Amino acid sequence: MAGSKEIRIKIKSVQNTRKITKAMEMVAASKMRKAQERMRAARPYGEKIRKVASHLAQAHPEYKHPFLVARSTVKQVGIVLVTSDKGLCGGLNSNLLRQLTQAMKRWEQEGAKISAVALGNKGLGFLNRIGVPVVAQAVQLGDKPHIEKLVGPLKVMLDRYKNGEVDAVYLAYNRFINTMKQQPTVECILPLSPEKVSGETVQEAAAWDYIYEPDPQQVIDELLLRYVEALIYQAVAENIASEQSARMVAMKAASDNAGNVISELQLIYNKSRQAAITKELSEIVGGAAAV
C-alpha cells in the first residue's frame, strides 16, 4: 500500500484537476447559451433565403444557374469540413470524422477524387494526416464566427465548382439537436435541388412570380451565392453550439469522475492512516509488556 504522503499528493493533484474541469464546465455552459442564441438568430434568415432562392430559380426557367445544374457523372468531390479548433469536447469531432471517412471510402470506390476546404484546426489536421488535398482553410474562428472570414475559403470551392473542377460539393458538420445530442451530418450542398432547397414541390415553387431589377441573371447569381454562404455560416454556428455543449458535458463527466477518484483515494488514505496508528499502538503495548 502506498504511503500516506504519496496518497495525500495524489488527492491534492486530483483536486486541482477537478477545479480546472469544473471551471471549464462553467465557461462552456456560458458560451453554449450565447452560441445557441446566435445559431437560432441565424435560422430565420437561412430559411427565408432558402425559399426565395428556390422560387427565383423556378420562376425563370430559361436561365439555369451553374449551382442548379447536376453533372452527369461525379468524378471530383469537394468537401467543406467544419470542426472545432480545440479539443476536450468528447467524441464530437471523432464521430463526425468517422462518418466522413465512411463517405470518402464510398466516393473513392465509385472512382471519384476528393479535395477539401477545412474550417477548424481539428479538421485541417485530419485532412493532412490522410492526404486529402486542402485547397483552402480557415482556423481560429473563435466563439463568434464572422461571415467575412468564411467567404474566402468558400469562394475557392465555389469557383472550382463553377469551372468544372468539382462535380459535387458536400458539407460536413455537427448539427445541434439539444444539449445532450449533436448529430454528425454529411450532406450535399451543390448542385442545389429546388425541392431540397425549399421543401416545396416544383409546381409550388413555380407558382411564384417576380419583377427583377436590374435583370434575372444577376439577381439569381447573387442570391444563390448568398444562399450558399448562409448555409455555411449556419453550419459553423451549429458546430460551435455543438462544441460548447459537448465540452460542457465532457467536463461535467470529468469533474464527477474526479470526485469519485478523490473519494476512493480518501478511503485508502484513511485505511493507511488507521493501519499506521494500529501498528504504533501495538509496538507501544508490546514494549510495555516486555518491561
N, C-alpha and C positions, 0 to 999 in steps of 0.2 A: 504494500500500500504506500502511496506517495506520502511524503512528509507534510505536516500541517502548513509549513511555509509555502511549499510548492502549490498546495491546493488554494491557499489564500491568493497567491499570484494569479492562478487560473481564474478564480472567481472575479477578481478585480479586472482582469482582461476582458472577460465576457461581459461584465457590467459596462465597461467603456464601449464595447461594440454595440451593446443594446442601446446605449444613449445615442449613438450615431444613427442606427437603423430607425429609432423612434423619431429622431429629428427629421430624417429623410422621409419617413412616412407622413409626417405633418406637412412638410413642404410640398410633397407630391399631392396631398389632398387639397391644399390651397391652389396649386397650379392646375389641378384637374378641374376644379369648378370653373376657373377662368377659361380653360381650354374648351370645356363643354359649352360655355356661353358663346365663344367665338364660332364654334362649329355650328351651333343651332342658328346663330345670326346669319351665317352664310348660306344655309339651306334654302330659304325662300327665294333668294336671288338665283341660285343654281336651278331650282325647279322652274322658275318663270322663264329664264333664258333658254332652258331646255325645250319648253313648249313653243316659245316663239321661234326658235331655230328650226324646229320640225315644221311648223306652219309655213315659214318662209320657204323652206326647201321644197315643200309640196305645192305651194301656191304659184311657183314659177317653174313649171316642169321643163321648159325649153333650155334652161341653164342648169347644168349639173356641176356642183362644186366638187373638186377632187376628193374632199373628205367623205362625200356621199357615194362615190363610185367604188364598188367592190372589185378587186382584182380576180382574174380567172384562176390564177394559181398563186400560192403563197410560198415564195422562195426565200424571202427575207422577213424576219420578225423583229420588231423593235419593242423593247421593254422600258417602261418608266417605273423604276423601283423606288418606293417610298419607305424608308426605315427611320429609326431613331439615330441620333448622333451618339447617345450614351447608352450604357448597359444598365444592369441592375433593375431590369423590368421583367423578370421571369422569363417565360418562353415566348414572349411577344414576337421578337424578331426571328427566332429559330423556327417557330411554327409557320410564319409567312415564307421564309426562305425554303423550308421543306416543301411546301405546296408549289412554290415557283420552280423548284428543281424538278418536280414531277412533270410540270407543264413543259419545261425546257426539254426533258427527255422525249416527251411526246412529239414536240416540234422537230427535234433532231431526227427522230425515226421517220418522220414524214419528209425529210430532206431539206428542211429549212435552216438557214444560217441565222444567228442571233447577234444583235447588238443592243446596247442598253444606255439609258440615262439614269444616273444614280442621284437620288435625293436623300442624303443622310450618310453618315460615316459607316454604319454597320453594313448597309447595302453595298457601298463602294468597296469595302474590304472583301466582302463575299464575292463580288463580281471579279475582282482582281485575282482572288485565290483560284477560282475555277476557270479563269482565262477567257471570260466573255469581254469582247471589245467595249470599252466605255467611251462613247462619243462626246458626252458632256456630263457635268456633275455639279452639284451644289450641296455643300456641307455647312454645318454650324448654322442651321436655320433658326435656332432659338425657340423660345416658347411662343413667340408671336410671328407666324410666317408672313412674309411680305410678298405679294404677287410679283413685285419688280425683281426679286431675287430668283424667282422661278421661271420668268419669261425667257431668259437667255438660254438655259439648258433645254427648255421645252421647245423653243424655236428651232434648235438644231435637229431634233427628232421630227418635227412637223415639216421642215424643209426637206429632210430625207424622204419623207412620205410623198410630198408633192413631186419631187424629182424622180420618183420611181425606185429609189434605192431601198425602200422598205415597203412591203406589201400589206402589212398589218401591224398595228401598234397596240400593245397590251399594257394595262395599268395594274401594278401590284402594290397593295397597301393593306392596312388593318382597318376594317370597318368597325366603328364604335357601336356596340349594341347596348350595353349597360356597364356599370362599374365592374362587374364580375366577369363579363364576357366580351371578348373582342374577336371578330371574325376575320381571319386571313382571306383576302379576296384577290383573285387574278381575273380581270375582265377585259374584253376587247373594247377599245375606245375609237379606233379607226380601222376600217371605214365605219361611218355612222349609219345606223339603220333608223329611218324615221320612226318606226314603231318602237324601237328601243329608246330613242331619244325622248319621246313624249309619252309613251304608254298608250297612244291612241292608234286607231287603225288609219290606213292611208286615206280612206274616204272621209274620216272625221277631220284629219289634218288638212285635206284639200278643200274643205268647205270654207276655209278662211280666205279672205281677200285683203290685199294691202295696196296702198299707194306708196311707191318708192321714191325717195329723194336722197341722192341725185339719180341713181339707177339701180336696178335689181342686183346686178352682179356685185357692185361694190358693197351694197348693204349686206348681202348674203355672205360675202367673203369675210367682212369684218365681224359679223355676228357669229359665224361658226368658229372663227378664231377665238373670240371671247368665250364662246361656249366651252371649247376645249380647255382654255386657261382656267375657267371657273371650275371645271371638272377636276383638274389637277390640284387647284387650291383647296377644294373641298376634301380631296383625298388626303392632302397634307394636314389639314385641320383635324380630320377624323383620326389620322395616325397619331397626332400629338395628344389628343384626348385619350386615345387608347394607351399610349405610352405612359402617361401620368397615372391612369387608373391601374395599369398593370404594375407600375412601380410602387404605388401605394399598397396594393395587395401583397406584393412580394416583401416589402419592408415590414408590413404588419406580421406576416408569417415569420420573418427572421426575428423580429422582436419577441414574438411568442415562443419561438424555439430557444432563444437566448434565455428567457425566463425559466424554461424547463431545464436547461443545462445548469443554470445557477442553482436551482432547487436541488438537482442531483449532486452537484459539487458541494453544496452546503451540507447535505446529508452525509456525504463521505467525510467532509471535514469534521463534523460532529462525532462520527464514529471514531475517526482517528484521534481526536482530542480525548474522547472518553477512554479509548484504549490506553493512551499515554498516562492519563490520570490513574486508571486502574493499575497500571504497571508500577507507577511510583508508590501507590498505596501498598501494593504487595511487597515491594522492596522495603518500605518502612516497617511493615508488620513483620516481615521476615527478619529484619535486623534487630527489632525489639525482642523477638522470640529467642534469637541466638544469644543475646545478652542475658 
